[in-house]
């Protein structure tokens, strides 16, 4: 399942001036992650899932529409949030 580090995603979106995440929102995401992440490992071995900009929490984010699983729309998280709608905007779903 394609996953992406939530803090890194927020920071990258904010850096590009996107409407989905501005620097203030990225800061809030960072603060919340600091409060809920118990441990985080950084590394350079991408094959092992390591990443130097990891913040400790990942979120479902397919890299392209062909990787999107339509069953995701029926998950509780998708129902409680608008994340599946965000995916449609940023992953060409």
C-alpha positions, 0 to 999 in steps of 0.5 A, spaced: 500 500 500 503 506 498 504 510 504 507 517 505 510 521 511 505 526 513 509 531 516 514 531 510 507 531 505 505 537 509 512 541 509 512 539 501 505 542 500 507 548 504 513 549 500 510 549 494 505 554 496 499 549 495 492 551 497 491 544 500 497 546 505 500 553 507 506 554 512 501 555 518 497 548 517 504 545 516 506 548 522 500 545 526 501 538 523 508 538 525 506 540 532 500 535 532 505 529 530 510 531 536 504 530 540 502 523 538 509 520 535 512 516 540 518 514 536 521 515 529 527 512 525 530 516 520 535 513 514 537 513 507 535 506 505 529 507 501 528 499 500 527 498 507 522 504 508 527 509 511 527 516 509 531 522 512 525 527 512 521 522 516 516 525 522 513 518 524 506 517 521 504 515 514 498 516 511 495 513 505 497 516 498 498 513 492 503 515 487 498 515 481 491 513 479 493 506 477 495 505 485 488 508 488 484 502 491 477 504 490 475 500 497 479 506 500 473 510 499 469 506 504 474 506 510 472 510 516 477 515 515 475 517 508 468 517 511 470 522 517 475 526 513 476 529 506 482 525 505 480 521 499 477 528 496 484 530 497 487 524 494 483 525 487 486 532 487 493 531 488 494 524 485 490 524 479 485 519 481 
